[in-house]
Amino acid sequence: MEGVDYLTDERKTAQFDIVAMKVAWAGSRETLEVSDRMAKLVANDPVFEKFSRPMLGRKELFKNTLRKAAYAWKLIVSLGLSEEEAKWLRLYIDEPAFTDLHWGMFIPAIEGQGTEEQKQKWLPLAKKMQIIGCYAQTELGHGSNVQGLETTATFDPQTDEFVLHSPTLTSSKWWPGGLGKVSTHAIVYARLIVGGQFHGVHGFIVQLRSLEDHSPVDGITVGDIGLKFGNGAYNTMDNGVLRFDHVRIPRNQMLMRVSQVTKEGEIMQSDVPRQLIYGTMVYVRQTIVADASKALSRAVCIATRYSAVRRQFGSRNGGPETQVIDYKTQQNRLFPLLASAYAFRFVGEWLKWLYMDVKQRLAANDFSTLPEAHACTAGLKSLTTTATADGIEECRKLCGGHGYLVSSGLPELFAVYIPACTYEGDNVVLLLQVARFLVKTVSELGHKKPVGTTAYMGRAAGLLQTNCAVQTAEEWLNPGAIVEAFEARAARMAVGIAQRLAKFENPEQGFAELAADLVEASVAHCQLIVVSKFIEKLQQQDIRGKGVRESLEVLCYVYALFTLHKHQGDFLATGYLSPKQASLANDQLRTLYSKVRPNAVALVDSFSYTDHYLGSILGRYDGNVYPKLYEAAWEDPLNDSDVADGFHQYVQPMLKQKLLLSSAKL
């Protein structure tokens, strides 16, 4: 029971207004209110119990997910929840389900790529859940290379239909969530064939199953792809396989907002620019960055609270042992992750603004910022999801042996989260796309002004010549010094790699040969964005409350200086920093950890997560860890009886054999 006292004492040391910090994390008081209300609604409803989930077999697990999804929909309808409230409700249910793809991919695809007529027909059905959709793009043989997809959609002018076909085994659609057992419809991406000619990959609305008995329609083979990583984890989702055998659909079920096929088989481009599709991509990736901050903050919350509860070594004269969170090695691993959670939250907030800006510009046929926005969101998706996946695993290690228990919540969180490193763009492939954009930006410096997050490239000449002026550890608490350091590193790496590429006669050969270096240059650029947006957030006037801005400033410096320390090879190799200045940055970082320490538990309390959402005995709000771990152990089915099923059949004969041998020797 001592853990309760530890966390009570921890909360007393907070140096900021925790309610104001919750508002800063949420983005607004209104968002905090809606979020908390939905979190409590889920936590207090026994239907959404999830602690038994890892014990269930696959069929029982999936049926349980269907039950929860249906119950959630009834709640949404009966309570008249808004779209915003429904979004938070689904988040706090915390169980991957077919509804994720229906609301997150199927509906946005129709909204972004469908004509007005298509939207009027399909969206009411989808939003009332009278049809359930998924997003079928990835195939068994192709994922990141969309242009390599093999599924075909051939136009038949005689019947005014498209014929969808899977010509090879590798053309099977593979992985779409919701496809395996639930979806009635899918947005299927296929190679458009008209008059024997290939006209690019396009989306088609295809009915998969009967709306009467849910059986697959003629010509369609569909099912689940099997168990995935983890106990419960993503196995609540019916990721599917789909094959077409000359399946016919009406011509008007091709998404035609941008490109159209007429009855006569002519390809026509509408007035809507093709770049509009990138707007949807920016939206999806900004939600992924926002999800990264949620997942990382959950792991950090668990690890921080448990590090304050756990005591190990250091007892003097029979007194209490030292809290694990007080060890500098623990702080050096934990506090940068805490800072990263806040950094990703604020860059995700900025990305939401960027999406709205891009949307408005596209509506006005202004595409000037689109390439930069596309590169920016691709890079940040890669950076934040990689850091979050690694961070969750680090938090598990920070919890010692107990972190390996499913009841810690961390193994399941890790298993559910890591697909984010692959879906919506493999993280390495995305960084290579960013690199292409950076190299192009460098090549255009003489005649085109860089915009947005690459604006610093316009000052490349100065950044290539200027060296760091920091002379004391305290000078690293100057935002200008930090931003200049990250700008100089990013600019020098981008210019350097562009110069090396220029030496290759074949540019593509150069890209292939220098791919690893190109990825590192992209990471430098993306880390600059995160640092600069964190600093910009601190300069806003809407941060209110005693000690809130000061506490966030400490986290900002921790994120920046830890990143500098971790990648100091880049800063030293580019010549911007001296070894002495890098050492001073690390000295200041250690000082910052002591400032985080009294606020650590309050900073994770500011995420405002219920115990239900955390799903962790180690991360309980009350700190009552050990009694609850003991209780949970006895709830395991293996402990239903003192003698395990199978013992008498298999083990007891061995024991008796051993006794006979012992008697023979006597």
C-alpha positions in Angstrom: 0.0 0.0 0.0 3.0 2.3 0.2 2.7 3.2 -3.4 -0.4 5.4 -2.6 1.7 7.5 -0.3 4.5 7.8 -2.9 2.3 9.3 -5.5 0.4 11.6 -3.1 3.8 13.0 -2.0 4.9 13.3 -5.7 1.9 15.4 -6.6 2.5 17.7 -3.7 5.9 18.8 -5.3 4.3 20.0 -8.6 5.3 23.5 -9.4 2.5 24.3 -11.9 -1.3 24.5 -12.1 -2.2 21.0 -13.2 -5.6 21.9 -14.6 -4.0 24.6 -16.8 -1.4 22.1 -18.0 -4.2 19.7 -18.9 -5.7 22.5 -21.0 -2.4 23.1 -22.7 -2.0 19.4 -23.5 -5.6 19.1 -24.8 -5.4 22.3 -26.9 -8.4 24.0 -25.3 -10.7 23.9 -22.3 -13.5 22.7 -24.5 -11.5 19.8 -26.0 -10.4 18.8 -22.4 -14.0 18.8 -21.3 -15.2 16.6 -24.2 -12.3 14.2 -23.9 -12.7 13.7 -20.1 -16.4 13.2 -20.4 -16.0 10.5 -23.1 -13.1 8.9 -21.1 -15.3 8.6 -18.0 -18.3 7.3 -20.0 -16.1 4.4 -21.3 -14.3 3.7 -18.0 -17.6 3.5 -16.1 -19.3 1.1 -18.5 -18.6 -2.6 -17.8 -19.3 -3.5 -21.5 -15.9 -1.8 -22.3 -13.9 -3.9 -19.8 -10.6 -4.9 -21.5 -8.4 -6.5 -18.9 -9.5 -10.1 -19.9 -8.8 -9.4 -23.6 -5.4 -11.1 -23.7 -6.8 -14.3 -22.3 -9.4 -14.8 -25.0 -9.1 -17.1 -28.0 -9.2 -15.5 -31.5 -12.8 -16.2 -32.2 -14.0 -15.1 -28.8 -11.8 -12.0 -28.9 -13.2 -11.0 -32.3 -16.8 -11.6 -31.3 -16.2 -9.5 -28.2 -14.9 -6.6 -30.4 -18.0 -6.8 -32.6 -20.1 -6.6 -29.4 -18.3 -3.5 -28.2 -18.4 -1.8 -31.6 -22.2 -2.4 -31.9 -22.8 -1.2 -28.3 -20.7 1.9 -29.0 -22.7 2.7 -32.1 -25.9 2.4 -30.0 -24.5 4.8 -27.5 -23.5 7.3 -30.2 -27.1 7.2 -31.6 -29.0 7.1 -28.3 -26.9 9.9 -26.7 -26.9 12.0 -29.9 -23.1 12.3 -29.8 -21.4 14.7 -32.2 -18.7 13.5 -34.5 -16.1 15.0 -32.2 -17.6 13.1 -29.2 -17.8 9.9 -31.1 -14.2 10.2 -32.1 -13.1 10.4 -28.5 -15.4 7.6 -27.5 -13.8 5.2 -30.0 -10.4 6.3 -28.9 -11.0 5.5 -25.2 -12.6 2.2 -26.0 -9.0 1.4 -27.0 -9.6 -1.6 -29.2 -8.7 -1.8 -32.9 -11.9 -2.5 -34.8 -13.4 -2.4 -38.3 -14.9 1.0 -37.4 -11.4 2.5 -37.4 -11.0 2.0 -41.1 -14.7 2.8 -41.9 -14.5 6.3 -40.3 -10.8 6.9 -40.7 -10.2 5.8 -44.4 -13.3 4.7 -46.2 -15.4 7.8 -45.5 -12.5 10.3 -46.0 -11.6 8.7 -49.3 -15.1 9.2 -50.7 -15.2 12.7 -49.3 -11.9 13.6 -50.9 -12.0 11.7 -54.2 -15.7 11.2 -54.9 -17.9 13.5 -57.1 -20.8 15.4 -55.5 -23.2 12.7 -56.9 -21.1 9.9 -55.4 -20.9 11.7 -52.0 -24.7 12.2 -52.0 -25.2 8.5 -52.7 -22.6 6.8 -50.5 -21.9 9.1 -47.5 -25.4 9.0 -45.9 -25.3 5.2 -46.1 -21.8 5.0 -44.6 -22.4 7.6 -41.9 -25.5 5.8 -40.7 -23.5 2.5 -40.7 -26.0 1.0 -43.3 -22.9 0.0 -45.2 -19.4 -0.7 -43.7 -16.3 0.1 -45.7 -12.6 -0.5 -45.7 -9.6 0.7 -47.7 -8.2 -1.9 -50.0 -4.9 -0.7 -51.5 -2.0 -2.9 -50.2 -1.4 -6.2 -51.9 0.4 -9.3 -51.1 3.3 -8.3 -53.4 3.2 -4.5 -53.2 2.7 -2.0 -50.4 4.7 1.2 -50.6 5.0 1.1 -54.4 1.4 2.0 -55.3 2.2 2.2 -59.0 3.2 -1.4 -58.8 -0.2 -2.7 -57.8 -1.4 -5.5 -60.0 -5.2 -5.6 -59.5 -6.9 -4.5 -62.7 -10.1 -2.5 -63.4 -10.8 -2.9 -67.2 -13.5 -0.8 -68.7 -16.1 -2.7 -70.8 -17.9 -0.1 -73.0 -20.4 -2.7 -74.1 -21.9 -2.9 -70.6 -20.7 0.4 -69.2 -18.9 -1.5 -66.4 -15.5 -2.0 -64.9 -14.2 -5.6 -64.6 -12.1 -6.0 -61.5 -9.6 -8.9 -61.6 -6.7 -10.3 -59.6 -4.4 -11.7 -62.3 -1.8 -13.1 -60.0 -1.4 -14.5 -56.4 0.6 -11.4 -55.5 -2.2 -9.1 -56.7 -4.4 -10.3 -53.7 -5.4 -7.4 -51.5 -3.6 -8.1 -48.2 -3.8 -6.3 -44.8 -6.9 -4.0 -45.1 -8.4 -3.7 -41.7 -12.1 -4.6 -41.5 -11.9 -6.5 -44.8 -11.5 -10.0 -43.4 -15.0 -10.6 -41.9 -17.0 -7.4 -41.5 -16.9 -4.9 -44.4 -19.7 -4.9 -46.9 -17.9 -2.5 -49.2 -14.3 -1.4 -50.0 -12.5 1.4 -51.8 -10.3 -0.8 -54.1 -7.3 0.6 -55.8 -6.6 -0.9 -59.1 -4.9 -0.3 -62.5 -7.3 1.4 -64.8 -7.3 -0.2 -68.2 -9.3 1.5 -71.0 -8.9 0.4 -74.6 -6.0 -1.8 -73.7 -4.1 1.1 -72.3 -2.9 1.6 -68.6 -4.1 5.0 -67.2 -2.7 4.9 -63.7 -4.0 3.5 -60.4 -7.5 4.7 -59.3 -10.0 4.0 -56.6 -13.3 2.1 -57.0 -16.2 1.6 -54.7 -16.9 -2.2 -54.7 -19.5 -4.2 -52.9 -17.9 -7.2 -51.3 -20.7 -8.9 -49.4 -24.5 -9.3 -49.6 -26.5 -6.8 -47.5 -29.0 -9.7 -46.8 -26.9 -12.6 -45.5 -23.3 -11.1 -45.6 -22.0 -13.8 -48.0 -19.3 -12.8 -50.5 -20.7 -11.6 -53.8 -20.0 -13.7 -56.9 -16.4 -13.7 -58.0 -15.0 -12.5 -54.7 -12.8 -14.5 -52.4 -12.3 -12.9 -49.0 -11.1 -13.8 -45.6 -8.8 -13.0 -42.6 -5.0 -13.2 -43.0 -4.4 -14.8 -39.6 -2.9 -14.0 -36.2 -0.6 -11.0 -35.7 1.9 -9.9 -33.2 0.8 -9.8 -29.5 -1.8 -11.4 -27.2 -5.0 -9.4 -27.9 -3.4 -6.4 -29.5 -4.3 -6.0 -33.2 -5.9 -9.4 -33.3 -9.2 -7.7 -32.6 -9.0 -6.4 -36.2 -10.0 -8.6 -39.1 -7.1 -7.7 -41.5 -8.1 -9.4 -44.7 -7.2 -10.9 -48.0 -9.3 -10.3 -51.1 -9.3 -11.7 -54.6 -11.4 -10.7 -57.7 -12.4 -13.1 -60.4 -13.7 -10.8 -63.1 -16.1 -8.9 -60.8 -18.2 -6.3 -62.6 -19.2 -2.9 -61.1 -21.1 0.0 -62.7 -18.9 2.7 -64.3 -20.1 5.3 -61.8 -18.4 3.5 -58.9 -15.0 4.7 -60.0 -14.1 7.7 -57.7 -14.2 10.4 -60.4 -13.6 13.7 -58.7 -10.3 14.1 -60.5 -10.3 11.7 -63.4 -13.4 10.4 -65.3 -14.2 7.7 -67.8 -17.1 8.4 -70.1 -19.5 5.9 -71.5 -17.6 6.0 -74.7 -14.3 5.1 -72.9 -12.7 8.5 -73.0 -10.4 9.6 -70.1 -11.3 13.1 -69.0 -9.7 15.3 -66.3 -12.1 17.4 -64.3 -11.6 21.0 -63.3 -10.5 19.7 -59.9 -6.7 19.6 -59.7 -5.0 16.2 -59.2 -3.0 17.7 -56.3 -6.3 17.6 -54.2 -5.6 14.0 -53.4 -2.5 15.1 -51.4 -4.9 17.1 -49.1 -6.3 13.8 -47.9 -2.8 12.4 -47.4 -1.9 15.4 -45.3 -5.0 14.9 -43.2 -4.3 11.2 -42.6 -0.7 11.7 -41.7 -1.4 14.5 -39.2 -3.8 12.2 -37.4 -1.0 9.6 -37.2 1.4 12.1 -35.6 -1.4 13.0 -33.1 -1.8 9.3 -32.4 1.9 9.0 -31.8 1.8 11.6 -29.0 -1.1 9.7 -27.4 0.6 6.3 -27.5 4.0 7.6 -26.3 2.3 9.6 -23.5 0.5 6.5 -22.3 3.7 4.5 -22.1 5.5 7.4 -20.4 2.7 7.8 -17.9 3.0 4.2 -16.9 6.8 4.2 -16.6 6.8 7.5 -14.7 4.3 6.5 -12.1 5.8 3.1 -11.6 9.3 4.6 -11.4 8.1 6.8 -8.5 6.4 3.8 -6.8 9.3 1.3 -7.2 12.1 1.5 -4.7 15.4 -0.4 -5.1 18.7 -0.2 -3.2 20.1 2.7 -1.3 18.5 1.9 2.1 20.3 3.6 5.0 20.0 2.5 8.6 16.9 0.4 7.8 15.2 3.3 6.1 13.3 3.2 2.8 15.1 2.3 -0.4 15.7 4.9 -3.1 12.9 5.6 -5.6 13.9 4.3 -9.0 13.0 7.7 -10.5 15.7 9.3 -8.5 18.5 7.4 -10.3 20.2 9.6 -12.9 20.3 6.6 -15.4 16.5 6.3 -15.1 16.0 10.0 -15.6 18.3 10.0 -18.6 16.1 7.4 -20.3 12.7 8.5 -19.1 12.6 12.3 -19.1 13.5 12.7 -22.8 10.6 10.4 -23.6 8.3 12.6 -21.4 9.6 15.6 -23.3 9.1 13.9 -26.6 5.5 13.1 -25.8 4.8 16.9 -25.3 6.9 17.8 -28.4 4.9 15.4 -30.6 1.7 16.7 -29.1 2.5 20.2 -30.1 3.9 19.5 -33.6 0.7 17.4 -34.1 -1.3 20.4 -33.1 0.6 22.5 -35.7 0.1 19.9 -38.4 -3.7 20.2 -37.8 -3.4 23.9 -38.6 -1.2 23.0 -41.6 -3.9 20.7 -42.9 -6.6 23.4 -42.7 -4.2 25.9 -44.4 -3.5 23.4 -47.2 -7.2 22.7 -47.6 -8.0 26.4 -47.9 -5.2 26.9 -50.4 -6.3 24.0 -52.5 -9.9 25.4 -52.6 -8.4 28.6 -54.0 -6.2 26.6 -56.6 -3.1 27.7 -54.7 -0.6 24.7 -54.8 2.5 26.7 -53.8 2.9 25.1 -50.4 1.7 21.6 -51.3 5.1 19.9 -52.0 6.5 21.3 -48.8 3.5 20.2 -46.8 3.6 16.8 -48.3 7.3 16.3 -47.5 6.7 17.8 -44.0 3.9 15.4 -43.1 5.7 12.4 -44.6 8.8 13.1 -42.6 7.0 13.8 -39.3 4.9 10.6 -39.7 8.1 8.7 -40.0 10.0 10.5 -37.2 7.2 10.4 -34.6 6.1 6.8 -35.2 9.6 5.4 -35.1 10.4 7.4 -31.9 7.1 6.3 -30.3 7.6 2.6 -31.1 11.1 2.7 -29.7 9.9 4.8 -26.8 7.2 2.3 -25.7 9.7 -0.5 -25.7 12.1 1.7 -23.7 9.3 2.4 -21.2 8.8 -1.4 -20.8 12.5 -1.8 -20.0 12.3 1.1 -17.6 9.7 -0.9 -15.6 12.1 -3.8 -15.1 10.7 -7.3 -15.0 7.2 -6.3 -14.2 7.1 -4.3 -17.5 7.1 -7.7 -19.2 3.7 -8.7 -17.7 0.7 -8.2 -19.9 -0.9 -6.5 -16.9 1.6 -3.7 -17.1 -0.2 -2.6 -20.3 3.1 -2.0 -22.2 3.4 -5.3 -24.2 -0.1 -4.8 -25.6 0.5 -1.1 -26.2 3.7 -1.9 -28.1 2.0 -4.7 -30.2 -0.9 -2.4 -31.1 1.2 0.6 -32.0 4.2 -0.8 -34.0 2.2 -1.2 -37.3 2.2 2.6 -37.5 5.8 2.4 -38.6 4.6 0.7 -41.8 1.1 1.6 -42.7 0.4 4.9 -44.6 4.0 4.7 -45.9 7.0 2.7 -44.7 9.1 5.0 -42.5 12.3 4.7 -44.4 10.6 5.1 -47.8 8.9 8.3 -46.5 12.3 9.7 -45.4 13.7 9.0 -48.8 10.8 11.0 -50.3 11.6 13.9 -47.9 15.2 13.6 -49.1 14.2 14.1 -52.7 12.3 17.2 -51.7 15.3 18.6 -49.7 17.7 17.9 -52.6 15.4 19.7 -55.0 15.1 22.6 -52.6 18.8 22.9 -52.5 19.1 22.8 -56.3 16.6 25.6 -56.6 18.1 28.0 -54.1 19.4 30.4 -56.7 16.1 31.1 -58.2 13.3 29.9 -56.0 12.6 31.0 -52.4 12.1 28.1 -50.0 8.8 28.2 -48.0 7.4 26.9 -44.8 9.5 24.5 -42.9 12.3 24.8 -45.4 12.5 28.6 -45.2 15.8 28.3 -43.3 17.4 26.9 -46.5 17.1 30.5 -47.9 19.8 31.4 -45.3 21.9 28.4 -46.2 24.9 30.5 -47.2 25.1 32.0 -43.7 24.3 28.7 -41.9 27.2 27.0 -43.8 29.7 29.6 -42.5 28.4 30.4 -39.0 29.7 28.4 -36.1 28.1 28.0 -32.7 28.9 30.9 -30.3 27.8 29.1 -27.0 30.5 29.4 -24.3 28.7 28.3 -21.2 26.1 25.6 -20.3 23.5 28.3 -19.5 23.7 29.7 -23.0 22.1 26.5 -24.2 18.9 27.8 -22.6 18.6 30.4 -25.4 16.0 29.4 -28.0 17.8 31.2 -30.7 21.0 29.2 -30.1 19.1 25.9 -30.2 17.2 26.7 -33.4 20.4 27.9 -35.1 22.2 24.7 -34.1 19.4 22.5 -35.6 19.1 24.7 -38.7 22.9 24.7 -39.3 23.0 20.9 -38.9 20.0 20.3 -41.3 21.2 22.8 -43.9 24.8 21.5 -43.9 23.7 17.9 -44.2 21.2 18.7 -47.0 23.7 20.8 -49.0 26.4 18.3 -48.4 24.4 15.3 -49.7 23.2 17.4 -52.7 26.8 18.1 -53.6 27.7 14.5 -53.4 24.8 13.5 -55.5 25.8 16.0 -58.2 29.0 14.0 -58.8 27.0 11.0 -60.1 26.3 10.9 -63.8 23.1 9.0 -63.1 21.1 10.7 -60.4 19.1 7.6 -59.5 22.3 5.6 -59.0 23.4 8.3 -56.7 20.2 8.1 -54.7 20.5 4.4 -54.4 24.2 4.6 -53.3 23.7 7.4 -50.8 20.3 6.3 -49.5 21.4 5.9 -45.9 22.9 9.4 -45.8 19.8 10.8 -47.4 17.7 9.3 -44.6 19.9 10.9 -42.0 19.6 14.3 -43.7 15.8 13.9 -43.7 15.8 13.1 -40.0 17.9 16.2 -39.2 15.3 18.3 -41.1 12.3 16.7 -39.3 13.9 17.1 -35.9 14.4 20.8 -36.7 10.7 21.1 -37.3 9.8 19.5 -34.0 12.2 21.7 -32.1 11.1 24.9 -33.8 7.4 24.2 -33.4 7.8 23.4 -29.7 9.6 26.7 -29.3 6.9 28.6 -31.3 4.3 27.0 -29.1 5.9 28.5 -26.0 5.8 31.9 -27.6 2.0 31.8 -28.0 -0.1 33.9 -25.7 -2.7 31.2 -25.0 -0.5 29.3 -22.5 -1.9 30.3 -19.1 -1.7 29.1 -15.5 0.9 29.3 -12.8 4.2 27.6 -13.8 2.8 26.0 -17.0 5.0 27.9 -19.5 8.1 27.5 -17.3 7.6 23.7 -17.0 7.0 23.4 -20.8 10.1 25.4 -21.5 12.1 22.9 -19.4 10.7 20.0 -21.4 11.4 21.8 -24.7 15.1 22.2 -23.7 15.2 18.6 -22.6 13.9 17.4 -26.0 16.2 19.7 -27.9 19.4 19.0 -25.9 18.8 15.3 -25.6 18.3 15.1 -29.4 21.5 17.2 -29.9 23.4 14.8 -27.5 22.1 11.7 -29.2 23.0 13.0 -32.7 26.1 15.0 -31.7 28.0 13.2 -34.4 26.0 15.2 -37.0 26.6 18.5 -35.2 30.3 17.8 -34.8 30.9 16.3 -38.3 29.3 19.3 -40.0 31.7 21.6 -38.1 29.0 23.7 -36.4 29.8 22.5 -32.9 33.0 22.0 -31.1 33.4 19.0 -28.7 33.5 21.4 -25.8 30.1 23.0 -26.8 28.6 19.5 -27.2 29.8 18.7 -23.7 28.3 21.9 -22.3 25.0 21.0 -23.9 25.1 17.7 -22.0 26.0 19.4 -18.8 22.9 21.6 -19.1 20.8 18.6 -19.9 21.7 17.0 -16.6 20.7 20.2 -14.8 17.4 20.2 -16.6 16.6 16.7 -15.4 16.7 17.9 -11.8 14.1 20.5 -12.8 11.8 17.9 -14.4 12.0 15.6 -11.3 9.6 17.3 -8.9 7.0 17.8 -11.7 7.3 14.4 -13.3 4.2 12.7 -11.9 2.1 15.9 -12.3 3.3 16.2 -15.9 1.9 12.7 -16.8 -1.2 13.4 -14.7 -1.8 16.3 -17.1 -2.5 13.8 -19.9 -5.8 13.2 -18.0 -5.9 9.5 -18.8 -8.2 7.2 -16.8 -6.9 3.9 -15.4 -9.2 2.1 -17.9 -7.5 3.8 -20.9 -4.0 3.2 -19.5 -4.9 -0.5 -19.0 -1.9 -0.9 -16.6 -1.6 -2.0 -13.1 1.9 -0.4 -13.0 0.5 3.0 -14.1 -2.5 3.1 -11.7 -3.3 6.7 -10.6 -3.3 5.7 -6.9 0.0 3.9 -7.1 -1.4 0.8 -5.4 0.7 -1.5 -7.6 1.8 -4.5 -5.6 -1.5 -5.7 -4.1 -3.1 -5.3 -7.5 -0.4 -7.3 -9.2 -0.9 -10.0 -6.7 -4.6 -10.1 -7.2 -4.3 -10.1 -11.0 -2.0 -13.2 -10.8 -4.7 -15.2 -9.2 -7.2 -14.2 -11.9 -5.2 -16.1 -14.5 -7.0 -19.2 -15.7 -4.0 -21.4 -14.8 -4.8 -20.6 -11.2 -8.3 -21.9 -11.4 -7.1 -25.1 -9.7 -4.1 -26.1 -7.6 -3.2 -28.9 -10.0 -2.9 -27.9 -13.6 -4.8 -29.7 -16.3 -2.5 -32.3 -17.9 -0.2 -32.6 -14.8 -1.5 -36.1 -13.9 -1.4 -37.2 -17.5 2.1 -36.0 -18.4 4.2 -34.9 -15.4 3.2 -37.3 -12.7 4.4 -40.4 -14.6 7.9 -38.7 -14.9 7.9 -38.1 -11.1 6.9 -41.7 -10.4 9.6 -43.0 -12.8 12.2 -41.0 -11.0 11.1 -42.5 -7.6 11.4 -46.0 -9.0 14.9 -45.3 -10.3 15.9 -43.9 -6.9 14.5 -47.0 -5.2 16.4 -49.3 -7.6 19.7 -47.7 -6.7 19.0 -48.3 -3.0 
